[in-house]
Amino acid sequence: MTTSSSERGVSLGMPELPAPEYPDDVRARLEADAREIIARYPDSRSALLPLLHLVQSEEGHVTRTGMRFCADMLGLTTAEVTAVATFYTMYRRRPSGDYQVGVCTNTLCAVMGGDAIFEELQEHLGVGNGETTDDGKVTLEHIECNAACDYAPVVMVNWEFFDNQTPDSARRLVDDLRAGRPVTPTRGAPLCTFKETARILAGFPDERAGAVEAGGSAGPASLVGLKLAKGESAPARVVHPRGAASEGAPPHEPSPAEHLSSHDAPQDTSASDPAHPAGPTAEEGE
């Protein structure tokens, strides 16, 4: 005698319906953009990443409709598109805010205060990791590395850098974003919304006046290593251990072999500063 799945208390559920299509006018516009992107590549499949940015610029995240559109344009299955869209964290899978505020909590940023910044913003905004404020303005997340360790702790907003942050400066930053006040990144292009950023990442030009020229290059702290590698001498800096500085002490004369960064002098960290604890250490595998 056999028992049915319902008798065993197992619910098989209903299969998910196919994703809906974009409205005709939206699809026509996206198709024109998609063909322009695809034409840049000898193999159309190579256009998948920018196409995912394109559909993300339409809705603010990659929807099932967006993935179906990418699959149709490239002759792929939705499973193939989903495998890529779920692999990269730059593609959002659910609605998010106009400004993606990412706090680096990787090793250096964490010990320089990134953990304290992230904790402060969670409490101040009333959201957790990956969550969005009620007004739809800010999505907060911790991220692994911004590749800007010389400026730790670093916060990124829609991939633009805000260097050498503190809990206070980060709180002012998100308040300005939510209030619509002008916010200027430490370096790089002027800030724009997440949808606008996604369209630029899809490969379309940033047409805002002065945006391209404002891109800039690496800052002085990042260029010190390059200068030393070329045999140039770094400028002298006064560096004293914490609590050991004395009046009239001669300036420290670094040798070309020394590493200099924006944080040579010892500073309070989340581990050493009782006001900014790093939290419990998890065992491996937890």
MIGUKOL-997997 format. One record per residue (C-alpha): residue in one letter; x, y, z. Coordinates in steps of 0.25 Angstrom, whole numbers, plus 5000, padded with zeros to 4 digits. Layout:
BEGIN
aXYZ ...
END
This chain:
BEGIN
m500050005000 t500550144996 t500250275002 s500150404995 s501050524997 s499850605004 e499650485014 r501150485017 g501050635020 v501950675008 s501450795000 l502050784986 g501550924982 m501250984969 p502251004958 e502651154956 l502051214945 p502851274933 a503351414936 p502451524930 e502951604918 y503351754919 p502251844913 d502451864898 d503052004899 v504051964910 r504451844902 a504651914889 r505552014896 l506351914903 e506451834890 a507051944883 d508051964894 a508351814895 r508651804880 e509651914882 i510351844893 i510351714886 a510951774874 r512251804882 y512551654884 p513051544874 d512251444882 s510851494886 r510951414899 s512051504904 a511051614905 l510251554916 l510951634928 p510651774922 l509251724918 l509051694932 h509451834936 l508551884925 v507251814931 q507751854945 s507751994941 e506251984937 e505751934950 g506851954960 h507051804961 v507151674952 t505751624952 r505251494945 t504751574934 g506051634932 m506751504932 r505751444922 f506051564913 c507551544914 a507251394910 d506451434898 m507451534893 l508651434894 g507951304891 l508251254905 t507351174914 t506851254927 a507651154935 e508951194928 v508651344931 t508151314945 a509451244948 v510251374945 a509351474951 t509351394964 f510851384964 y511251524964 t510851614976 m510851734967 y509451684962 r508351714972 r507251604973 r506251684980 p505751834980 s506851924986 g507052074989 d507452184980 y508852184987 q509552054991 v510452085003 g511451985005 v512351985017 c513651905015 t513851805027 n515051735022 t516251725030 l516951855029 c515651945028 a515051865040 v516151885049 m516252035045 g514752055049 g513951985038 d513251895048 a512852025056 i512352095044 f511451975040 e510951965054 e510652115055 l509952115041 q509051995044 e508552055057 h508452195051 l507652145039 g506852035046 v507251935035 g508151815035 n509151765024 g508451765010 e507251835015 t506651965010 t506152085018 d504652115017 d504752235008 g505452144998 k506752234998 v507852155004 t508152005004 l509251965014 e510251855012 h511551805017 i512551775006 e513851695006 c514851795000 n514851924992 a516251914988 a516552044995 c517251995007 d518152125007 y516952205011 a516352105021 p515252105026 v514552125013 v513052135009 m512552124995 v511252184990 n510852134976 w512352094975 e512852234977 f513952244988 f513752315001 d515052305008 n515552305023 q514152305028 t513752305043 p512452265049 d512052415050 s512452445035 a511752325030 r510452365038 r510452505032 l510752435018 v509452355019 d508652465025 d509052555013 l508652445003 r507352425009 a507052575009 g507452594995 r508652684999 p509852684989 v510852584993 t512252584987 p513152454986 t514552464991 r515052434977 g514452394964 a513252434957 p512052514963 l511052424970 c509852374962 t508652274965 f508852124965 k508052114952 e508852224945 t510152154950 a509652014945 r509452074931 i510852134931 l511351994935 a510551934923 g511552014914 f510752144911 p511452274913 d511252364925 e510652484918 r510652574931 a511552704929 g512952684934 a512652544939 v513752474931 e514752584934 a514552574949 g514952424948 g516352454953 s517352354957 a517952284969 g518252374981 p519552404987 a519552294997 s519352194986 l520452244978 v521552244989 g521852104986 l522052134971 k522952254974 l523852164983 a523852054973 k524452164963 g525552204973 e524852334977 s524952374992 a523752385000 p523552515008 a523952515023 r522852495033 v522752505048 v522352365053 h522352345068 p521752225075 r520452255082 g520752325095 a522252335092 a522352465085 s523252565091 e523352715088 g524552745080 a524752605075 p525452605061 p524552565049 h524552425045 e525352405032 p524852285024 s525752205016 p525252165001 a525052025006 e523952065017 h522552055014 l521752185016 s520252195015 s519152295020 h519152215034 d520652205038 a520452245052 p519752155061 q518252175063 d517052125071 t516452005065 s515251925067 a516051825074 s516851925083 d515752025085 p514751975096 a513752075090 h513752005077 p513851855079 a513951755068 g513051655074 p513151515077 t514151425068 a513451315061 e514051175060 e514451125047 g513251075039 e512151155047 
END
